[in-house]
Amino acid sequence: MAENTKRAVFGFHGVFGVLISIVGLLFIWAVLMSQAVLVQQDAVKHPYDPAPIRDVNNIKMRSVDNKNFAFQEKDK
């Protein structure tokens, strides 16, 4: 069997590879955290408006608009 002579402490499989993976993971974490902060800031500026569904009587079972999306009954 041939002896492994391609050992290196700072090769891609050694410390340098670990540093590349750590920097990559930190970069991905920073991007995701910045996106999360931007989404939270947008939610503060434009909050969810529950006004249309505040009253249960406002929801209609067979309205004209919902008829297009409802299950159609089989014609007899």
N, CA, C and O atoms as a CHARMM CRD file, in Angstrom:
* protein
*
  304
    1    1 MET  N      0.82400  -1.17700   0.00000 PROA 1      0.00000
    2    1 MET  CA     0.00000   0.00000   0.00000 PROA 1      0.00000
    3    1 MET  C      0.87000   1.24400   0.00000 PROA 1      0.00000
    4    1 MET  O      1.93200   1.27900   0.62300 PROA 1      0.00000
    5    2 ALA  N      0.40700   2.26200  -0.70600 PROA 2      0.00000
    6    2 ALA  CA     1.17100   3.51000  -0.79400 PROA 2      0.00000
    7    2 ALA  C      0.90700   4.35200   0.45200 PROA 2      0.00000
    8    2 ALA  O     -0.20400   4.38700   0.97900 PROA 2      0.00000
    9    3 GLU  N      1.93000   5.00900   0.89000 PROA 3      0.00000
   10    3 GLU  CA     1.81400   5.85600   2.07300 PROA 3      0.00000
   11    3 GLU  C      1.19200   7.19600   1.68300 PROA 3      0.00000
   12    3 GLU  O      1.45900   7.73000   0.60600 PROA 3      0.00000
   13    4 ASN  N      0.36500   7.72400   2.57100 PROA 4      0.00000
   14    4 ASN  CA    -0.27600   9.01100   2.31900 PROA 4      0.00000
   15    4 ASN  C      0.72800  10.12100   2.60400 PROA 4      0.00000
   16    4 ASN  O      1.04200  10.40000   3.76100 PROA 4      0.00000
   17    5 THR  N      1.23400  10.75900   1.53400 PROA 5      0.00000
   18    5 THR  CA     2.22900  11.82000   1.70000 PROA 5      0.00000
   19    5 THR  C      1.63600  13.19700   1.48700 PROA 5      0.00000
   20    5 THR  O      2.36400  14.18800   1.55200 PROA 5      0.00000
   21    6 LYS  N      0.34300  13.29500   1.23400 PROA 6      0.00000
   22    6 LYS  CA    -0.28600  14.58600   0.97000 PROA 6      0.00000
   23    6 LYS  C     -1.00600  15.09800   2.20700 PROA 6      0.00000
   24    6 LYS  O     -2.15800  15.52300   2.12100 PROA 6      0.00000
   25    7 ARG  N     -0.35800  15.06400   3.32700 PROA 7      0.00000
   26    7 ARG  CA    -0.93500  15.59500   4.56000 PROA 7      0.00000
   27    7 ARG  C     -0.51200  17.04200   4.71300 PROA 7      0.00000
   28    7 ARG  O      0.64800  17.38900   4.49100 PROA 7      0.00000
   29    8 ALA  N     -1.46800  17.89100   5.09900 PROA 8      0.00000
   30    8 ALA  CA    -1.16000  19.29500   5.30900 PROA 8      0.00000
   31    8 ALA  C     -2.06400  19.83200   6.41700 PROA 8      0.00000
   32    8 ALA  O     -3.26700  19.57200   6.43000 PROA 8      0.00000
   33    9 VAL  N     -1.47800  20.57600   7.33500 PROA 9      0.00000
   34    9 VAL  CA    -2.25100  21.14600   8.43400 PROA 9      0.00000
   35    9 VAL  C     -3.18200  22.23300   7.91300 PROA 9      0.00000
   36    9 VAL  O     -4.31200  22.35600   8.38500 PROA 9      0.00000
   37   10 PHE  N     -2.71900  23.02400   6.94500 PROA 10     0.00000
   38   10 PHE  CA    -3.50700  24.13100   6.42400 PROA 10     0.00000
   39   10 PHE  C     -4.12700  23.79800   5.06300 PROA 10     0.00000
   40   10 PHE  O     -4.40000  24.70900   4.28100 PROA 10     0.00000
   41   11 GLY  N     -4.35000  22.53500   4.76700 PROA 11     0.00000
   42   11 GLY  CA    -5.02300  22.14400   3.54000 PROA 11     0.00000
   43   11 GLY  C     -6.52200  22.32100   3.68400 PROA 11     0.00000
   44   11 GLY  O     -7.01400  22.67500   4.75500 PROA 11     0.00000
   45   12 PHE  N     -7.25000  22.07400   2.59800 PROA 12     0.00000
   46   12 PHE  CA    -8.70200  22.21000   2.65100 PROA 12     0.00000
   47   12 PHE  C     -9.33200  21.21300   3.61000 PROA 12     0.00000
   48   12 PHE  O    -10.46100  21.41900   4.05800 PROA 12     0.00000
   49   13 HSD  N     -8.63900  20.15900   3.92700 PROA 13     0.00000
   50   13 HSD  CA    -9.18200  19.16300   4.84200 PROA 13     0.00000
   51   13 HSD  C     -8.75000  19.42300   6.28300 PROA 13     0.00000
   52   13 HSD  O     -9.14000  18.68300   7.18600 PROA 13     0.00000
   53   14 GLY  N     -7.96300  20.44500   6.50300 PROA 14     0.00000
   54   14 GLY  CA    -7.45600  20.72800   7.84500 PROA 14     0.00000
   55   14 GLY  C     -8.06700  21.98300   8.42300 PROA 14     0.00000
   56   14 GLY  O     -9.27400  22.20600   8.32800 PROA 14     0.00000
   57   15 VAL  N     -7.22400  22.79400   9.01900 PROA 15     0.00000
   58   15 VAL  CA    -7.66900  24.00900   9.69800 PROA 15     0.00000
   59   15 VAL  C     -8.28300  24.98700   8.69900 PROA 15     0.00000
   60   15 VAL  O     -9.27900  25.64200   9.00600 PROA 15     0.00000
   61   16 PHE  N     -7.70500  25.08700   7.52600 PROA 16     0.00000
   62   16 PHE  CA    -8.22900  26.00700   6.51500 PROA 16     0.00000
   63   16 PHE  C     -9.64700  25.61200   6.09000 PROA 16     0.00000
   64   16 PHE  O    -10.49400  26.48300   5.89400 PROA 16     0.00000
   65   17 GLY  N     -9.90400  24.35300   5.95200 PROA 17     0.00000
   66   17 GLY  CA   -11.24700  23.88600   5.61000 PROA 17     0.00000
   67   17 GLY  C    -12.25000  24.18400   6.70100 PROA 17     0.00000
   68   17 GLY  O    -13.39300  24.54300   6.42000 PROA 17     0.00000
   69   18 VAL  N    -11.82500  24.03800   7.94600 PROA 18     0.00000
   70   18 VAL  CA   -12.70400  24.36500   9.07400 PROA 18     0.00000
   71   18 VAL  C    -13.00400  25.85600   9.08800 PROA 18     0.00000
   72   18 VAL  O    -14.14300  26.26200   9.31800 PROA 18     0.00000
   73   19 LEU  N    -11.97800  26.67800   8.83900 PROA 19     0.00000
   74   19 LEU  CA   -12.18500  28.13100   8.81400 PROA 19     0.00000
   75   19 LEU  C    -13.11600  28.53400   7.68000 PROA 19     0.00000
   76   19 LEU  O    -13.96200  29.41000   7.85800 PROA 19     0.00000
   77   20 ILE  N    -12.97200  27.90700   6.51800 PROA 20     0.00000
   78   20 ILE  CA   -13.87000  28.22000   5.40700 PROA 20     0.00000
   79   20 ILE  C    -15.30700  27.85700   5.76100 PROA 20     0.00000
   80   20 ILE  O    -16.22600  28.62300   5.47100 PROA 20     0.00000
   81   21 SER  N    -15.50900  26.71200   6.37600 PROA 21     0.00000
   82   21 SER  CA   -16.86900  26.30700   6.73200 PROA 21     0.00000
   83   21 SER  C    -17.45400  27.22200   7.81000 PROA 21     0.00000
   84   21 SER  O    -18.63900  27.54900   7.75500 PROA 21     0.00000
   85   22 ILE  N    -16.65400  27.63500   8.77900 PROA 22     0.00000
   86   22 ILE  CA   -17.14500  28.52900   9.83300 PROA 22     0.00000
   87   22 ILE  C    -17.50600  29.88400   9.25500 PROA 22     0.00000
   88   22 ILE  O    -18.55500  30.43800   9.58200 PROA 22     0.00000
   89   23 VAL  N    -16.64600  30.42700   8.39600 PROA 23     0.00000
   90   23 VAL  CA   -16.93100  31.72000   7.78000 PROA 23     0.00000
   91   23 VAL  C    -18.18000  31.62000   6.90800 PROA 23     0.00000
   92   23 VAL  O    -19.00200  32.53500   6.89500 PROA 23     0.00000
   93   24 GLY  N    -18.32300  30.52700   6.19000 PROA 24     0.00000
   94   24 GLY  CA   -19.51800  30.33800   5.37100 PROA 24     0.00000
   95   24 GLY  C    -20.78300  30.27000   6.20300 PROA 24     0.00000
   96   24 GLY  O    -21.79200  30.88400   5.85500 PROA 24     0.00000
   97   25 LEU  N    -20.73600  29.53100   7.29400 PROA 25     0.00000
   98   25 LEU  CA   -21.90700  29.43700   8.16900 PROA 25     0.00000
   99   25 LEU  C    -22.22600  30.77700   8.82600 PROA 25     0.00000
  100   25 LEU  O    -23.39800  31.12800   8.96700 PROA 25     0.00000
  101   26 LEU  N    -21.21000  31.52700   9.22900 PROA 26     0.00000
  102   26 LEU  CA   -21.44400  32.84600   9.81000 PROA 26     0.00000
  103   26 LEU  C    -22.04300  33.80500   8.78800 PROA 26     0.00000
  104   26 LEU  O    -22.89400  34.62700   9.12600 PROA 26     0.00000
  105   27 PHE  N    -21.59600  33.70000   7.53500 PROA 27     0.00000
  106   27 PHE  CA   -22.15300  34.54500   6.48200 PROA 27     0.00000
  107   27 PHE  C    -23.62700  34.21500   6.25700 PROA 27     0.00000
  108   27 PHE  O    -24.45500  35.11900   6.15100 PROA 27     0.00000
  109   28 ILE  N    -23.95700  32.92900   6.18300 PROA 28     0.00000
  110   28 ILE  CA   -25.35400  32.52200   6.00700 PROA 28     0.00000
  111   28 ILE  C    -26.19200  32.97600   7.18900 PROA 28     0.00000
  112   28 ILE  O    -27.31200  33.45400   7.00900 PROA 28     0.00000
  113   29 TRP  N    -25.66300  32.83200   8.39200 PROA 29     0.00000
  114   29 TRP  CA   -26.38100  33.27500   9.60100 PROA 29     0.00000
  115   29 TRP  C    -26.61900  34.77600   9.56000 PROA 29     0.00000
  116   29 TRP  O    -27.71000  35.23100   9.90300 PROA 29     0.00000
  117   30 ALA  N    -25.61100  35.56600   9.14500 PROA 30     0.00000
  118   30 ALA  CA   -25.74800  37.02200   9.09400 PROA 30     0.00000
  119   30 ALA  C    -26.80800  37.43200   8.07200 PROA 30     0.00000
  120   30 ALA  O    -27.59400  38.34600   8.32400 PROA 30     0.00000
  121   31 VAL  N    -26.83200  36.76500   6.93200 PROA 31     0.00000
  122   31 VAL  CA   -27.83000  37.10000   5.90700 PROA 31     0.00000
  123   31 VAL  C    -29.23100  36.77600   6.41800 PROA 31     0.00000
  124   31 VAL  O    -30.14500  37.58600   6.26400 PROA 31     0.00000
  125   32 LEU  N    -29.41000  35.61100   7.01800 PROA 32     0.00000
  126   32 LEU  CA   -30.73100  35.23700   7.52300 PROA 32     0.00000
  127   32 LEU  C    -31.18800  36.14900   8.66500 PROA 32     0.00000
  128   32 LEU  O    -32.36600  36.49700   8.74700 PROA 32     0.00000
  129   33 MET  N    -30.26900  36.53300   9.53800 PROA 33     0.00000
  130   33 MET  CA   -30.63500  37.42700  10.64300 PROA 33     0.00000
  131   33 MET  C    -30.99900  38.81700  10.12700 PROA 33     0.00000
  132   33 MET  O    -31.94200  39.43200  10.62400 PROA 33     0.00000
  133   34 SER  N    -30.26300  39.31600   9.13900 PROA 34     0.00000
  134   34 SER  CA   -30.58800  40.63300   8.59500 PROA 34     0.00000
  135   34 SER  C    -31.94700  40.59900   7.89300 PROA 34     0.00000
  136   34 SER  O    -32.71100  41.56000   7.97900 PROA 34     0.00000
  137   35 GLN  N    -32.25100  39.50400   7.20200 PROA 35     0.00000
  138   35 GLN  CA   -33.56400  39.38200   6.57400 PROA 35     0.00000
  139   35 GLN  C    -34.66900  39.31300   7.63300 PROA 35     0.00000
  140   35 GLN  O    -35.74400  39.88000   7.43800 PROA 35     0.00000
  141   36 ALA  N    -34.41800  38.63100   8.74000 PROA 36     0.00000
  142   36 ALA  CA   -35.41000  38.54300   9.81500 PROA 36     0.00000
  143   36 ALA  C    -35.66400  39.91100  10.43300 PROA 36     0.00000
  144   36 ALA  O    -36.80600  40.24800  10.74500 PROA 36     0.00000
  145   37 VAL  N    -34.61600  40.69700  10.61200 PROA 37     0.00000
  146   37 VAL  CA   -34.77500  42.04300  11.16700 PROA 37     0.00000
  147   37 VAL  C    -35.57300  42.91400  10.20600 PROA 37     0.00000
  148   37 VAL  O    -36.42700  43.68700  10.63800 PROA 37     0.00000
  149   38 LEU  N    -35.30600  42.79900   8.90900 PROA 38     0.00000
  150   38 LEU  CA   -36.04500  43.58900   7.93100 PROA 38     0.00000
  151   38 LEU  C    -37.52700  43.20900   7.90300 PROA 38     0.00000
  152   38 LEU  O    -38.38600  44.07800   7.75500 PROA 38     0.00000
  153   39 VAL  N    -37.82700  41.93200   8.04200 PROA 39     0.00000
  154   39 VAL  CA   -39.22500  41.48900   8.06600 PROA 39     0.00000
  155   39 VAL  C    -39.91900  42.00800   9.31700 PROA 39     0.00000
  156   39 VAL  O    -41.07700  42.42100   9.25400 PROA 39     0.00000
  157   40 GLN  N    -39.23100  41.99400  10.44700 PROA 40     0.00000
  158   40 GLN  CA   -39.82900  42.50400  11.67900 PROA 40     0.00000
  159   40 GLN  C    -40.05200  44.00800  11.60200 PROA 40     0.00000
  160   40 GLN  O    -41.07800  44.50000  12.07300 PROA 40     0.00000
  161   41 GLN  N    -39.11700  44.74700  11.01800 PROA 41     0.00000
  162   41 GLN  CA   -39.29700  46.19100  10.85800 PROA 41     0.00000
  163   41 GLN  C    -40.46800  46.49200   9.93100 PROA 41     0.00000
  164   41 GLN  O    -41.21600  47.43900  10.17300 PROA 41     0.00000
  165   42 ASP  N    -40.63700  45.70700   8.88100 PROA 42     0.00000
  166   42 ASP  CA   -41.76000  45.89500   7.97000 PROA 42     0.00000
  167   42 ASP  C    -43.07700  45.57400   8.67300 PROA 42     0.00000
  168   42 ASP  O    -44.08800  46.23000   8.42100 PROA 42     0.00000
  169   43 ALA  N    -43.07500  44.57100   9.55400 PROA 43     0.00000
  170   43 ALA  CA   -44.28700  44.22100  10.28800 PROA 43     0.00000
  171   43 ALA  C    -44.67600  45.31900  11.26900 PROA 43     0.00000
  172   43 ALA  O    -45.85900  45.49300  11.56100 PROA 43     0.00000
  173   44 VAL  N    -43.70100  46.05900  11.78000 PROA 44     0.00000
  174   44 VAL  CA   -44.01300  47.17000  12.68400 PROA 44     0.00000
  175   44 VAL  C    -44.62100  48.32900  11.89600 PROA 44     0.00000
  176   44 VAL  O    -45.53900  48.99500  12.37400 PROA 44     0.00000
  177   45 LYS  N    -44.11200  48.56500  10.69900 PROA 45     0.00000
  178   45 LYS  CA   -44.62800  49.68500   9.88700 PROA 45     0.00000
  179   45 LYS  C    -45.99600  49.36600   9.30000 PROA 45     0.00000
  180   45 LYS  O    -46.84900  50.24900   9.21600 PROA 45     0.00000
  181   46 HSD  N    -46.22100  48.11900   8.89200 PROA 46     0.00000
  182   46 HSD  CA   -47.47500  47.71000   8.26300 PROA 46     0.00000
  183   46 HSD  C    -48.05200  46.51300   9.01700 PROA 46     0.00000
  184   46 HSD  O    -47.90900  45.37600   8.56700 PROA 46     0.00000
  185   47 PRO  N    -48.70400  46.75600  10.16000 PROA 47     0.00000
  186   47 PRO  CA   -49.22100  45.61800  10.93800 PROA 47     0.00000
  187   47 PRO  C    -50.40500  44.95100  10.24200 PROA 47     0.00000
  188   47 PRO  O    -51.03400  45.52400   9.35200 PROA 47     0.00000
  189   48 TYR  N    -50.68500  43.73800  10.67000 PROA 48     0.00000
  190   48 TYR  CA   -51.81200  42.97600  10.13900 PROA 48     0.00000
  191   48 TYR  C    -53.10700  43.61500  10.58500 PROA 48     0.00000
  192   48 TYR  O    -53.26200  43.94800  11.76000 PROA 48     0.00000
  193   49 ASP  N    -54.03500  43.79000   9.67100 PROA 49     0.00000
  194   49 ASP  CA   -55.31900  44.41400   9.98000 PROA 49     0.00000
  195   49 ASP  C    -56.39900  43.33200  10.06800 PROA 49     0.00000
  196   49 ASP  O    -56.84300  42.81600   9.04200 PROA 49     0.00000
  197   50 PRO  N    -56.81800  42.99000  11.27600 PROA 50     0.00000
  198   50 PRO  CA   -57.83800  41.93900  11.40700 PROA 50     0.00000
  199   50 PRO  C    -59.26200  42.46500  11.25300 PROA 50     0.00000
  200   50 PRO  O    -60.20500  41.72600  11.53700 PROA 50     0.00000
  201   51 ALA  N    -59.45900  43.71200  10.81600 PROA 51     0.00000
  202   51 ALA  CA   -60.78400  44.32100  10.73600 PROA 51     0.00000
  203   51 ALA  C    -61.77100  43.51800   9.89500 PROA 51     0.00000
  204   51 ALA  O    -62.92200  43.38500  10.31000 PROA 51     0.00000
  205   52 PRO  N    -61.39200  42.97500   8.74000 PROA 52     0.00000
  206   52 PRO  CA   -62.40300  42.25700   7.95600 PROA 52     0.00000
  207   52 PRO  C    -62.94100  41.00300   8.64200 PROA 52     0.00000
  208   52 PRO  O    -64.06100  40.59200   8.33900 PROA 52     0.00000
  209   53 ILE  N    -62.20200  40.38400   9.54300 PROA 53     0.00000
  210   53 ILE  CA   -62.68900  39.15200  10.17500 PROA 53     0.00000
  211   53 ILE  C    -62.93100  39.34300  11.67500 PROA 53     0.00000
  212   53 ILE  O    -62.97000  38.36500  12.42200 PROA 53     0.00000
  213   54 ARG  N    -63.09200  40.57400  12.11500 PROA 54     0.00000
  214   54 ARG  CA   -63.33400  40.82300  13.53200 PROA 54     0.00000
  215   54 ARG  C    -64.72700  40.33100  13.95800 PROA 54     0.00000
  216   54 ARG  O    -64.90900  39.85800  15.08000 PROA 54     0.00000
  217   55 ASP  N    -65.69100  40.44800  13.06100 PROA 55     0.00000
  218   55 ASP  CA   -67.05600  40.02600  13.35700 PROA 55     0.00000
  219   55 ASP  C    -67.33800  38.72100  12.62700 PROA 55     0.00000
  220   55 ASP  O    -67.11600  38.62100  11.42000 PROA 55     0.00000
  221   56 VAL  N    -67.82500  37.72200  13.35400 PROA 56     0.00000
  222   56 VAL  CA   -68.10000  36.41600  12.75000 PROA 56     0.00000
  223   56 VAL  C    -69.24700  36.52200  11.74600 PROA 56     0.00000
  224   56 VAL  O    -69.29200  35.76700  10.77500 PROA 56     0.00000
  225   57 ASN  N    -70.16600  37.44800  11.97400 PROA 57     0.00000
  226   57 ASN  CA   -71.30000  37.61100  11.05700 PROA 57     0.00000
  227   57 ASN  C    -70.86200  38.21300   9.72000 PROA 57     0.00000
  228   57 ASN  O    -71.62400  38.19000   8.75400 PROA 57     0.00000
  229   58 ASN  N    -69.65500  38.74500   9.65900 PROA 58     0.00000
  230   58 ASN  CA   -69.13600  39.32500   8.42400 PROA 58     0.00000
  231   58 ASN  C    -68.72200  38.23900   7.43500 PROA 58     0.00000
  232   58 ASN  O    -68.58200  38.51100   6.24300 PROA 58     0.00000
  233   59 ILE  N    -68.52500  37.01300   7.91500 PROA 59     0.00000
  234   59 ILE  CA   -68.11700  35.90700   7.06100 PROA 59     0.00000
  235   59 ILE  C    -69.37500  35.21600   6.55300 PROA 59     0.00000
  236   59 ILE  O    -70.20000  34.75700   7.34300 PROA 59     0.00000
  237   60 LYS  N    -69.51700  35.14500   5.25200 PROA 60     0.00000
  238   60 LYS  CA   -70.72200  34.56900   4.66100 PROA 60     0.00000
  239   60 LYS  C    -70.38500  33.23000   4.03200 PROA 60     0.00000
  240   60 LYS  O    -69.35500  33.07200   3.37800 PROA 60     0.00000
  241   61 MET  N    -71.27400  32.27100   4.24100 PROA 61     0.00000
  242   61 MET  CA   -71.02900  30.92700   3.72300 PROA 61     0.00000
  243   61 MET  C    -71.21000  30.85300   2.21200 PROA 61     0.00000
  244   61 MET  O    -70.40400  30.22000   1.52900 PROA 61     0.00000
  245   62 ARG  N    -72.23300  31.47500   1.68500 PROA 62     0.00000
  246   62 ARG  CA   -72.53300  31.33900   0.26500 PROA 62     0.00000
  247   62 ARG  C    -72.62100  32.70600  -0.40800 PROA 62     0.00000
  248   62 ARG  O    -73.62500  33.02200  -1.04700 PROA 62     0.00000
  249   63 SER  N    -71.59300  33.50100  -0.26900 PROA 63     0.00000
  250   63 SER  CA   -71.59200  34.79500  -0.93600 PROA 63     0.00000
  251   63 SER  C    -71.25600  34.61500  -2.41100 PROA 63     0.00000
  252   63 SER  O    -70.78800  33.55500  -2.82600 PROA 63     0.00000
  253   64 VAL  N    -71.49600  35.64200  -3.18300 PROA 64     0.00000
  254   64 VAL  CA   -71.23800  35.57500  -4.62700 PROA 64     0.00000
  255   64 VAL  C    -69.74900  35.40000  -4.89500 PROA 64     0.00000
  256   64 VAL  O    -69.36400  34.66400  -5.80300 PROA 64     0.00000
  257   65 ASP  N    -68.91200  36.07200  -4.11100 PROA 65     0.00000
  258   65 ASP  CA   -67.46700  35.96700  -4.31800 PROA 65     0.00000
  259   65 ASP  C    -66.94400  34.58100  -3.96400 PROA 65     0.00000
  260   65 ASP  O    -66.06700  34.05700  -4.65000 PROA 65     0.00000
  261   66 ASN  N    -67.46400  33.99300  -2.91400 PROA 66     0.00000
  262   66 ASN  CA   -66.98200  32.68100  -2.48600 PROA 66     0.00000
  263   66 ASN  C    -67.52300  31.54100  -3.32900 PROA 66     0.00000
  264   66 ASN  O    -66.99600  30.42900  -3.27900 PROA 66     0.00000
  265   67 LYS  N    -68.58300  31.80600  -4.11300 PROA 67     0.00000
  266   67 LYS  CA   -69.18000  30.74200  -4.91400 PROA 67     0.00000
  267   67 LYS  C    -68.20000  30.21300  -5.95100 PROA 67     0.00000
  268   67 LYS  O    -68.23700  29.03100  -6.29200 PROA 67     0.00000
  269   68 ASN  N    -67.33500  31.06600  -6.45000 PROA 68     0.00000
  270   68 ASN  CA   -66.35600  30.64500  -7.45800 PROA 68     0.00000
  271   68 ASN  C    -65.30900  29.71200  -6.86200 PROA 68     0.00000
  272   68 ASN  O    -64.72000  28.90900  -7.58600 PROA 68     0.00000
  273   69 PHE  N    -65.06700  29.80300  -5.55900 PROA 69     0.00000
  274   69 PHE  CA   -64.02900  29.02200  -4.92100 PROA 69     0.00000
  275   69 PHE  C    -64.56900  27.84400  -4.12300 PROA 69     0.00000
  276   69 PHE  O    -63.79300  27.01100  -3.65500 PROA 69     0.00000
  277   70 ALA  N    -65.88200  27.76000  -3.95900 PROA 70     0.00000
  278   70 ALA  CA   -66.47700  26.70600  -3.14000 PROA 70     0.00000
  279   70 ALA  C    -66.63800  25.43500  -3.96900 PROA 70     0.00000
  280   70 ALA  O    -66.56600  25.46000  -5.19700 PROA 70     0.00000
  281   71 PHE  N    -66.85800  24.31600  -3.26200 PROA 71     0.00000
  282   71 PHE  CA   -67.15600  23.06700  -3.94700 PROA 71     0.00000
  283   71 PHE  C    -68.51500  23.19400  -4.61700 PROA 71     0.00000
  284   71 PHE  O    -69.46800  23.69100  -4.01800 PROA 71     0.00000
  285   72 GLN  N    -68.59600  22.75100  -5.83500 PROA 72     0.00000
  286   72 GLN  CA   -69.84300  22.84500  -6.57200 PROA 72     0.00000
  287   72 GLN  C    -70.69700  21.60700  -6.28300 PROA 72     0.00000
  288   72 GLN  O    -70.18900  20.48600  -6.25000 PROA 72     0.00000
  289   73 GLU  N    -72.00200  21.82500  -6.07400 PROA 73     0.00000
  290   73 GLU  CA   -72.90500  20.71200  -5.83500 PROA 73     0.00000
  291   73 GLU  C    -73.22000  20.03000  -7.14500 PROA 73     0.00000
  292   73 GLU  O    -73.30100  20.66800  -8.19500 PROA 73     0.00000
  293   74 LYS  N    -73.39700  18.71600  -7.06800 PROA 74     0.00000
  294   74 LYS  CA   -73.70400  17.94300  -8.26100 PROA 74     0.00000
  295   74 LYS  C    -75.13400  18.19500  -8.67700 PROA 74     0.00000
  296   74 LYS  O    -76.04300  18.15800  -7.84700 PROA 74     0.00000
  297   75 ASP  N    -75.34500  18.45600  -9.98100 PROA 75     0.00000
  298   75 ASP  CA   -76.70200  18.67900 -10.47200 PROA 75     0.00000
  299   75 ASP  C    -77.48700  17.37500 -10.42200 PROA 75     0.00000
  300   75 ASP  O    -76.97400  16.30300 -10.74400 PROA 75     0.00000
  301   76 LYS  N    -78.75100  17.49700 -10.01000 PROA 76     0.00000
  302   76 LYS  CA   -79.59100  16.30100  -9.86700 PROA 76     0.00000
  303   76 LYS  C    -80.31200  15.98300 -11.15600 PROA 76     0.00000
  304   76 LYS  O    -81.06300  15.01000 -11.22000 PROA 76     0.00000
